[in-house]
């Protein structure tokens, strides 16, 4: 593109001139209005094209600036969204760096901009703000080669990384994977962790993960293993009188306010032939101290459909409430095809613990290879729900 054209695009991006859409980007106090032009976005991304498709007739012949659309995007921060727009408008990557690369990757994947996603993955690991977060993002998007590269980098720099604050923020699955790797003998692994070992919430691990992954890693002593097992069996007991099994690890839950639930529907063709009310459920995940699951249900009363259910609960509390946003996705298995998604705001409480999306998709449409949601080789469909908790209270309903 001629320099004059790039300069003009840069100008309208920075000034908001001719803007016919305003994005309300970010969450809470960090929200920011970012103006843009639909036509440019539609040429860059099929996700934006689908988003604005039904606006074309409405805006035809009208004063566009007087009828500016507003789109809320709570799961992307303004800085990263602007990096994406700068690339869309002018191919500019100057603001892409180690601090924002993974958040830009998320935005690029969300809006299906593969060149920007690839650029985000080219930032050297040594420049990344948090290599553990990079691994988690790569795992979310099934970037197997990048995940392996992350683990290789972590192995090579374990002495520093395992003592960092970012290490203490990683999820249990990644922690089990790191501690279970066979590249260092247990004594070295424990030495590398140093005092960070005693900041890990081993008592809150699931029984399966603790027994199958942490115990065999030998990173804990026999007495420490006994202490954790005792806590799991008797959570109100803080150790016997002589202190032999005194728990040395944090037992309070670390709350995160957002997360992604995944449910792989394996042998999905068989699932579609099961009787009405048949269902499959994901493993439990904790977000903001509440437990969350996805349930998929078969409905055959008027054709064959899949219902998707979001389940939320707080088993330790008699009264609780939670306000959240949820993006339900059927994950694309085909390059160039975007996830089928719907976004909702929902209010859960003690009496209302599930949100059911009736007839989310017809089974025949789900299994259509042209739609791109069905992995025929694996006979699998993947469901995902991105949950962001906006407000949660225990001890009362609101």
One Martini backbone bead per residue (centre of mass of N, CA, C, O) as a GRO file, in nm:
protein
  398
    1UNK     BB    1   0.098   0.035   0.021
    2UNK     BB    2   0.086   0.347   0.016
    3UNK     BB    3   0.190   0.584   0.232
    4UNK     BB    4  -0.068   0.758   0.218
    5UNK     BB    5  -0.264   0.531   0.299
    6UNK     BB    6  -0.139   0.466   0.574
    7UNK     BB    7  -0.165   0.752   0.692
    8UNK     BB    8  -0.475   0.762   0.676
    9UNK     BB    9  -0.537   0.517   0.854
   10UNK     BB   10  -0.387   0.623   1.101
   11UNK     BB   11  -0.563   0.875   1.136
   12UNK     BB   12  -0.851   0.741   1.173
   13UNK     BB   13  -0.764   0.572   1.415
   14UNK     BB   14  -0.670   0.810   1.610
   15UNK     BB   15  -0.943   1.002   1.567
   16UNK     BB   16  -1.226   0.854   1.464
   17UNK     BB   17  -1.286   0.906   1.185
   18UNK     BB   18  -1.573   0.758   1.051
   19UNK     BB   19  -1.699   0.622   1.279
   20UNK     BB   20  -1.935   0.316   1.326
   21UNK     BB   21  -1.777   0.206   1.589
   22UNK     BB   22  -1.788   0.121   1.943
   23UNK     BB   23  -1.557   0.001   2.171
   24UNK     BB   24  -1.600  -0.162   2.488
   25UNK     BB   25  -1.305  -0.199   2.658
   26UNK     BB   26  -1.302  -0.406   2.908
   27UNK     BB   27  -1.307  -0.392   3.275
   28UNK     BB   28  -1.447  -0.192   3.470
   29UNK     BB   29  -1.228   0.074   3.522
   30UNK     BB   30  -1.078  -0.015   3.230
   31UNK     BB   31  -1.259   0.110   3.044
   32UNK     BB   32  -1.273   0.170   2.678
   33UNK     BB   33  -1.312   0.376   2.403
   34UNK     BB   34  -1.306   0.239   2.060
   35UNK     BB   35  -1.275   0.350   1.751
   36UNK     BB   36  -1.421   0.247   1.424
   37UNK     BB   37  -1.428   0.073   1.099
   38UNK     BB   38  -1.608  -0.168   0.956
   39UNK     BB   39  -1.491  -0.211   0.672
   40UNK     BB   40  -1.202  -0.276   0.762
   41UNK     BB   41  -1.269  -0.514   0.953
   42UNK     BB   42  -1.415  -0.702   0.745
   43UNK     BB   43  -1.154  -0.750   0.567
   44UNK     BB   44  -0.978  -0.881   0.815
   45UNK     BB   45  -1.250  -1.032   0.943
   46UNK     BB   46  -1.496  -1.275   0.973
   47UNK     BB   47  -1.599  -1.192   1.248
   48UNK     BB   48  -1.666  -0.899   1.181
   49UNK     BB   49  -1.845  -0.960   0.939
   50UNK     BB   50  -2.062  -1.111   1.105
   51UNK     BB   51  -2.120  -0.884   1.313
   52UNK     BB   52  -2.199  -0.660   1.064
   53UNK     BB   53  -2.401  -0.774   0.854
   54UNK     BB   54  -2.685  -0.661   0.988
   55UNK     BB   55  -2.606  -0.344   0.955
   56UNK     BB   56  -2.622  -0.263   0.654
   57UNK     BB   57  -2.926  -0.208   0.612
   58UNK     BB   58  -2.967  -0.011   0.847
   59UNK     BB   59  -2.738   0.202   0.730
   60UNK     BB   60  -2.872   0.251   0.473
   61UNK     BB   61  -2.898   0.595   0.415
   62UNK     BB   62  -2.757   0.679   0.674
   63UNK     BB   63  -2.620   0.836   0.943
   64UNK     BB   64  -2.363   0.676   1.076
   65UNK     BB   65  -2.257   0.865   1.312
   66UNK     BB   66  -2.560   0.868   1.441
   67UNK     BB   67  -2.538   0.521   1.431
   68UNK     BB   68  -2.347   0.404   1.644
   69UNK     BB   69  -2.205   0.132   1.739
   70UNK     BB   70  -2.201  -0.093   2.031
   71UNK     BB   71  -1.922  -0.290   2.165
   72UNK     BB   72  -1.860  -0.535   2.397
   73UNK     BB   73  -1.519  -0.613   2.550
   74UNK     BB   74  -1.421  -0.772   2.846
   75UNK     BB   75  -1.168  -0.988   2.747
   76UNK     BB   76  -1.019  -0.718   2.647
   77UNK     BB   77  -0.778  -0.496   2.642
   78UNK     BB   78  -0.707  -0.193   2.515
   79UNK     BB   79  -0.411  -0.227   2.434
   80UNK     BB   80  -0.447  -0.493   2.266
   81UNK     BB   81  -0.667  -0.388   2.076
   82UNK     BB   82  -0.488  -0.165   1.949
   83UNK     BB   83  -0.277  -0.351   1.831
   84UNK     BB   84  -0.471  -0.492   1.640
   85UNK     BB   85  -0.567  -0.240   1.483
   86UNK     BB   86  -0.288  -0.151   1.382
   87UNK     BB   87  -0.253  -0.401   1.207
   88UNK     BB   88  -0.508  -0.384   1.033
   89UNK     BB   89  -0.448  -0.092   0.914
   90UNK     BB   90  -0.087  -0.097   0.898
   91UNK     BB   91   0.098  -0.345   0.992
   92UNK     BB   92   0.161  -0.274   1.292
   93UNK     BB   93   0.417  -0.406   1.547
   94UNK     BB   94   0.555  -0.202   1.758
   95UNK     BB   95   0.352  -0.278   2.020
   96UNK     BB   96   0.467  -0.556   2.024
   97UNK     BB   97   0.529  -0.753   2.324
   98UNK     BB   98   0.607  -0.930   2.612
   99UNK     BB   99   0.361  -0.805   2.779
  100UNK     BB  100   0.121  -0.855   2.529
  101UNK     BB  101   0.133  -1.113   2.347
  102UNK     BB  102  -0.088  -1.306   2.477
  103UNK     BB  103  -0.325  -1.107   2.455
  104UNK     BB  104  -0.303  -1.076   2.148
  105UNK     BB  105  -0.346  -1.369   2.081
  106UNK     BB  106  -0.632  -1.384   2.185
  107UNK     BB  107  -0.747  -1.170   1.992
  108UNK     BB  108  -0.658  -1.307   1.726
  109UNK     BB  109  -0.823  -1.565   1.775
  110UNK     BB  110  -1.104  -1.441   1.819
  111UNK     BB  111  -1.071  -1.275   1.516
  112UNK     BB  112  -0.911  -1.424   1.302
  113UNK     BB  113  -0.569  -1.338   1.295
  114UNK     BB  114  -0.306  -1.521   1.203
  115UNK     BB  115  -0.063  -1.325   1.165
  116UNK     BB  116  -0.078  -1.208   1.454
  117UNK     BB  117  -0.052  -1.471   1.606
  118UNK     BB  118   0.229  -1.545   1.496
  119UNK     BB  119   0.373  -1.290   1.601
  120UNK     BB  120   0.324  -1.350   1.905
  121UNK     BB  121   0.500  -1.627   1.887
  122UNK     BB  122   0.791  -1.470   1.823
  123UNK     BB  123   0.844  -1.401   2.098
  124UNK     BB  124   1.070  -1.428   2.317
  125UNK     BB  125   1.080  -1.581   2.616
  126UNK     BB  126   1.271  -1.369   2.759
  127UNK     BB  127   1.040  -1.131   2.702
  128UNK     BB  128   0.833  -1.244   2.871
  129UNK     BB  129   0.642  -1.192   3.146
  130UNK     BB  130   0.489  -1.499   3.125
  131UNK     BB  131   0.549  -1.827   3.051
  132UNK     BB  132   0.307  -1.966   3.189
  133UNK     BB  133   0.087  -1.809   3.040
  134UNK     BB  134   0.180  -1.894   2.761
  135UNK     BB  135   0.119  -2.190   2.800
  136UNK     BB  136  -0.184  -2.163   2.865
  137UNK     BB  137  -0.262  -2.034   2.594
  138UNK     BB  138  -0.155  -2.260   2.411
  139UNK     BB  139  -0.336  -2.479   2.532
  140UNK     BB  140  -0.610  -2.348   2.459
  141UNK     BB  141  -0.509  -2.358   2.130
  142UNK     BB  142  -0.343  -2.617   2.057
  143UNK     BB  143  -0.013  -2.547   2.075
  144UNK     BB  144   0.208  -2.784   2.085
  145UNK     BB  145   0.485  -2.669   2.004
  146UNK     BB  146   0.479  -2.428   2.199
  147UNK     BB  147   0.452  -2.589   2.457
  148UNK     BB  148   0.722  -2.739   2.429
  149UNK     BB  149   0.897  -2.482   2.425
  150UNK     BB  150   0.819  -2.385   2.703
  151UNK     BB  151   0.921  -2.631   2.864
  152UNK     BB  152   1.213  -2.609   2.769
  153UNK     BB  153   1.259  -2.329   2.895
  154UNK     BB  154   1.189  -2.403   3.186
  155UNK     BB  155   1.408  -2.617   3.221
  156UNK     BB  156   1.654  -2.411   3.156
  157UNK     BB  157   1.511  -2.191   3.393
  158UNK     BB  158   1.422  -2.309   3.676
  159UNK     BB  159   1.579  -2.164   3.903
  160UNK     BB  160   1.414  -1.893   3.853
  161UNK     BB  161   1.112  -1.964   3.782
  162UNK     BB  162   1.039  -2.138   4.050
  163UNK     BB  163   1.079  -1.845   4.226
  164UNK     BB  164   0.849  -1.704   4.109
  165UNK     BB  165   0.544  -1.550   4.116
  166UNK     BB  166   0.425  -1.678   3.854
  167UNK     BB  167   0.439  -1.974   3.951
  168UNK     BB  168   0.213  -1.935   4.184
  169UNK     BB  169  -0.027  -1.881   3.946
  170UNK     BB  170  -0.061  -2.150   3.849
  171UNK     BB  171  -0.205  -2.423   3.757
  172UNK     BB  172  -0.237  -2.752   3.836
  173UNK     BB  173  -0.171  -2.885   3.567
  174UNK     BB  174   0.103  -2.745   3.521
  175UNK     BB  175   0.238  -2.817   3.786
  176UNK     BB  176   0.230  -3.123   3.742
  177UNK     BB  177   0.397  -3.120   3.482
  178UNK     BB  178   0.656  -2.997   3.596
  179UNK     BB  179   0.701  -3.192   3.847
  180UNK     BB  180   0.682  -3.460   3.645
  181UNK     BB  181   0.935  -3.417   3.517
  182UNK     BB  182   1.253  -3.595   3.406
  183UNK     BB  183   1.507  -3.372   3.407
  184UNK     BB  184   1.509  -3.398   3.723
  185UNK     BB  185   1.591  -3.457   4.018
  186UNK     BB  186   1.418  -3.421   4.306
  187UNK     BB  187   1.631  -3.260   4.465
  188UNK     BB  188   1.665  -3.035   4.254
  189UNK     BB  189   1.372  -2.947   4.238
  190UNK     BB  190   1.351  -2.861   4.535
  191UNK     BB  191   1.585  -2.660   4.530
  192UNK     BB  192   1.466  -2.472   4.314
  193UNK     BB  193   1.211  -2.390   4.477
  194UNK     BB  194   1.242  -2.366   4.765
  195UNK     BB  195   1.020  -2.159   4.929
  196UNK     BB  196   0.797  -2.202   4.710
  197UNK     BB  197   0.691  -2.475   4.802
  198UNK     BB  198   0.532  -2.332   5.063
  199UNK     BB  199   0.317  -2.179   4.845
  200UNK     BB  200   0.181  -2.434   4.769
  201UNK     BB  201  -0.157  -2.578   4.723
  202UNK     BB  202  -0.171  -2.897   4.786
  203UNK     BB  203  -0.446  -2.937   4.955
  204UNK     BB  204  -0.622  -2.839   4.679
  205UNK     BB  205  -0.586  -3.077   4.536
  206UNK     BB  206  -0.670  -3.329   4.382
  207UNK     BB  207  -0.654  -3.653   4.453
  208UNK     BB  208  -0.550  -3.749   4.178
  209UNK     BB  209  -0.316  -3.547   4.132
  210UNK     BB  210  -0.161  -3.603   4.392
  211UNK     BB  211  -0.122  -3.922   4.360
  212UNK     BB  212  -0.033  -3.932   4.039
  213UNK     BB  213   0.189  -3.670   4.040
  214UNK     BB  214   0.317  -3.563   4.305
  215UNK     BB  215   0.416  -3.812   4.459
  216UNK     BB  216   0.599  -3.941   4.225
  217UNK     BB  217   0.800  -3.687   4.213
  218UNK     BB  218   0.935  -3.641   4.512
  219UNK     BB  219   0.908  -3.335   4.622
  220UNK     BB  220   0.799  -3.475   4.870
  221UNK     BB  221   0.785  -3.580   5.165
  222UNK     BB  222   0.644  -3.815   5.359
  223UNK     BB  223   0.535  -3.617   5.572
  224UNK     BB  224   0.399  -3.421   5.371
  225UNK     BB  225   0.206  -3.626   5.251
  226UNK     BB  226   0.063  -3.696   5.517
  227UNK     BB  227  -0.037  -3.409   5.578
  228UNK     BB  228  -0.215  -3.377   5.327
  229UNK     BB  229  -0.392  -3.629   5.369
  230UNK     BB  230  -0.497  -3.541   5.645
  231UNK     BB  231  -0.634  -3.281   5.550
  232UNK     BB  232  -0.831  -3.419   5.351
  233UNK     BB  233  -0.968  -3.592   5.580
  234UNK     BB  234  -0.903  -3.341   5.811
  235UNK     BB  235  -0.953  -3.010   5.767
  236UNK     BB  236  -0.985  -2.933   6.096
  237UNK     BB  237  -0.699  -3.045   6.121
  238UNK     BB  238  -0.360  -2.918   6.241
  239UNK     BB  239  -0.248  -3.152   6.395
  240UNK     BB  240  -0.075  -3.317   6.603
  241UNK     BB  241   0.075  -3.270   6.902
  242UNK     BB  242   0.383  -3.321   6.781
  243UNK     BB  243   0.379  -3.214   6.465
  244UNK     BB  244   0.435  -3.429   6.237
  245UNK     BB  245   0.156  -3.335   6.052
  246UNK     BB  246   0.207  -3.052   5.990
  247UNK     BB  247   0.094  -2.813   5.798
  248UNK     BB  248   0.292  -2.616   5.535
  249UNK     BB  249   0.053  -2.534   5.352
  250UNK     BB  250  -0.167  -2.374   5.189
  251UNK     BB  251  -0.547  -2.362   5.244
  252UNK     BB  252  -0.621  -2.133   5.071
  253UNK     BB  253  -0.801  -1.995   4.826
  254UNK     BB  254  -0.735  -1.901   4.492
  255UNK     BB  255  -0.876  -1.649   4.318
  256UNK     BB  256  -1.037  -1.650   4.004
  257UNK     BB  257  -1.243  -1.459   3.763
  258UNK     BB  258  -1.139  -1.656   3.528
  259UNK     BB  259  -1.240  -1.903   3.270
  260UNK     BB  260  -1.211  -2.229   3.094
  261UNK     BB  261  -1.435  -2.456   2.977
  262UNK     BB  262  -1.410  -2.811   2.895
  263UNK     BB  263  -1.568  -3.038   2.638
  264UNK     BB  264  -1.515  -3.359   2.522
  265UNK     BB  265  -1.692  -3.518   2.258
  266UNK     BB  266  -1.665  -3.838   2.245
  267UNK     BB  267  -1.819  -4.026   2.037
  268UNK     BB  268  -2.053  -3.838   1.910
  269UNK     BB  269  -2.219  -4.026   1.725
  270UNK     BB  270  -2.324  -4.195   1.966
  271UNK     BB  271  -2.451  -3.968   2.132
  272UNK     BB  272  -2.676  -3.901   1.909
  273UNK     BB  273  -2.816  -4.205   1.968
  274UNK     BB  274  -2.911  -4.145   2.228
  275UNK     BB  275  -3.126  -4.091   2.452
  276UNK     BB  276  -3.321  -3.895   2.592
  277UNK     BB  277  -3.128  -3.710   2.835
  278UNK     BB  278  -2.861  -3.742   2.759
  279UNK     BB  279  -2.525  -3.704   2.912
  280UNK     BB  280  -2.240  -3.477   2.953
  281UNK     BB  281  -1.948  -3.403   3.165
  282UNK     BB  282  -1.736  -3.210   3.310
  283UNK     BB  283  -1.503  -3.103   3.491
  284UNK     BB  284  -1.424  -2.943   3.763
  285UNK     BB  285  -1.416  -2.580   3.821
  286UNK     BB  286  -1.249  -2.300   3.969
  287UNK     BB  287  -1.423  -1.978   4.014
  288UNK     BB  288  -1.424  -1.770   4.265
  289UNK     BB  289  -1.493  -2.035   4.459
  290UNK     BB  290  -1.651  -2.175   4.234
  291UNK     BB  291  -1.828  -2.424   4.076
  292UNK     BB  292  -1.775  -2.566   3.738
  293UNK     BB  293  -1.979  -2.674   3.449
  294UNK     BB  294  -2.035  -2.885   3.169
  295UNK     BB  295  -2.342  -2.972   2.988
  296UNK     BB  296  -2.453  -3.224   2.766
  297UNK     BB  297  -2.760  -3.259   2.573
  298UNK     BB  298  -3.012  -3.468   2.455
  299UNK     BB  299  -3.267  -3.388   2.202
  300UNK     BB  300  -3.579  -3.563   2.046
  301UNK     BB  301  -3.871  -3.423   2.028
  302UNK     BB  302  -3.758  -3.215   1.772
  303UNK     BB  303  -3.544  -3.377   1.689
  304UNK     BB  304  -3.183  -3.324   1.699
  305UNK     BB  305  -3.025  -3.197   1.994
  306UNK     BB  306  -2.812  -2.961   2.165
  307UNK     BB  307  -2.755  -2.894   2.493
  308UNK     BB  308  -2.623  -2.626   2.699
  309UNK     BB  309  -2.475  -2.636   3.030
  310UNK     BB  310  -2.435  -2.417   3.309
  311UNK     BB  311  -2.266  -2.485   3.612
  312UNK     BB  312  -2.325  -2.367   3.955
  313UNK     BB  313  -2.140  -2.367   4.280
  314UNK     BB  314  -2.154  -2.371   4.667
  315UNK     BB  315  -2.116  -2.624   4.886
  316UNK     BB  316  -2.021  -2.451   5.159
  317UNK     BB  317  -2.284  -2.277   5.105
  318UNK     BB  318  -2.607  -2.174   5.170
  319UNK     BB  319  -2.541  -1.876   5.062
  320UNK     BB  320  -2.542  -1.738   4.722
  321UNK     BB  321  -2.380  -1.533   4.458
  322UNK     BB  322  -2.364  -1.466   4.086
  323UNK     BB  323  -2.207  -1.254   3.848
  324UNK     BB  324  -2.190  -1.315   3.488
  325UNK     BB  325  -2.007  -1.402   3.202
  326UNK     BB  326  -2.086  -1.590   2.890
  327UNK     BB  327  -1.905  -1.792   2.646
  328UNK     BB  328  -2.033  -1.995   2.404
  329UNK     BB  329  -1.856  -2.277   2.248
  330UNK     BB  330  -1.787  -2.413   1.930
  331UNK     BB  331  -1.509  -2.561   1.831
  332UNK     BB  332  -1.297  -2.534   1.588
  333UNK     BB  333  -1.151  -2.786   1.339
  334UNK     BB  334  -1.108  -2.554   1.112
  335UNK     BB  335  -0.955  -2.375   0.900
  336UNK     BB  336  -1.130  -2.062   0.879
  337UNK     BB  337  -1.311  -2.139   1.125
  338UNK     BB  338  -1.523  -2.025   1.352
  339UNK     BB  339  -1.661  -2.007   1.633
  340UNK     BB  340  -1.946  -2.093   1.790
  341UNK     BB  341  -2.127  -1.815   1.943
  342UNK     BB  342  -2.245  -1.706   2.277
  343UNK     BB  343  -2.365  -1.429   2.473
  344UNK     BB  344  -2.388  -1.382   2.840
  345UNK     BB  345  -2.580  -1.281   3.116
  346UNK     BB  346  -2.563  -1.397   3.464
  347UNK     BB  347  -2.759  -1.516   3.760
  348UNK     BB  348  -2.653  -1.674   4.038
  349UNK     BB  349  -2.780  -1.904   4.297
  350UNK     BB  350  -2.897  -2.118   4.525
  351UNK     BB  351  -3.160  -2.171   4.325
  352UNK     BB  352  -2.972  -2.086   4.065
  353UNK     BB  353  -2.744  -2.332   3.901
  354UNK     BB  354  -2.848  -2.303   3.590
  355UNK     BB  355  -2.769  -2.268   3.234
  356UNK     BB  356  -2.981  -2.312   2.954
  357UNK     BB  357  -2.921  -2.395   2.605
  358UNK     BB  358  -3.153  -2.432   2.394
  359UNK     BB  359  -3.104  -2.557   2.104
  360UNK     BB  360  -2.812  -2.475   2.008
  361UNK     BB  361  -2.788  -2.737   1.809
  362UNK     BB  362  -2.809  -2.925   1.548
  363UNK     BB  363  -2.680  -3.230   1.493
  364UNK     BB  364  -2.643  -3.221   1.184
  365UNK     BB  365  -2.480  -2.956   1.190
  366UNK     BB  366  -2.249  -3.050   1.375
  367UNK     BB  367  -2.171  -3.302   1.162
  368UNK     BB  368  -2.096  -3.113   0.943
  369UNK     BB  369  -1.802  -3.082   0.773
  370UNK     BB  370  -1.846  -2.784   0.659
  371UNK     BB  371  -1.861  -2.637   0.944
  372UNK     BB  372  -1.600  -2.738   1.140
  373UNK     BB  373  -1.680  -2.902   1.434
  374UNK     BB  374  -1.603  -3.189   1.319
  375UNK     BB  375  -1.398  -3.465   1.409
  376UNK     BB  376  -1.376  -3.743   1.226
  377UNK     BB  377  -1.121  -3.894   1.320
  378UNK     BB  378  -1.207  -3.856   1.643
  379UNK     BB  379  -1.503  -3.822   1.703
  380UNK     BB  380  -1.522  -3.491   1.773
  381UNK     BB  381  -1.633  -3.241   2.015
  382UNK     BB  382  -1.586  -2.898   2.129
  383UNK     BB  383  -1.655  -2.742   2.432
  384UNK     BB  384  -1.700  -2.392   2.547
  385UNK     BB  385  -1.659  -2.174   2.847
  386UNK     BB  386  -1.641  -1.834   2.913
  387UNK     BB  387  -1.569  -1.707   3.240
  388UNK     BB  388  -1.685  -1.402   3.413
  389UNK     BB  389  -1.658  -1.267   3.723
  390UNK     BB  390  -1.814  -0.976   3.867
  391UNK     BB  391  -1.991  -1.105   4.116
  392UNK     BB  392  -1.947  -1.227   4.462
  393UNK     BB  393  -2.143  -1.400   4.723
  394UNK     BB  394  -2.145  -1.493   5.065
  395UNK     BB  395  -2.422  -1.557   5.295
  396UNK     BB  396  -2.592  -1.442   5.042
  397UNK     BB  397  -2.844  -1.309   4.850
  398UNK     BB  398  -2.876  -1.102   4.516
   0.00000   0.00000   0.00000
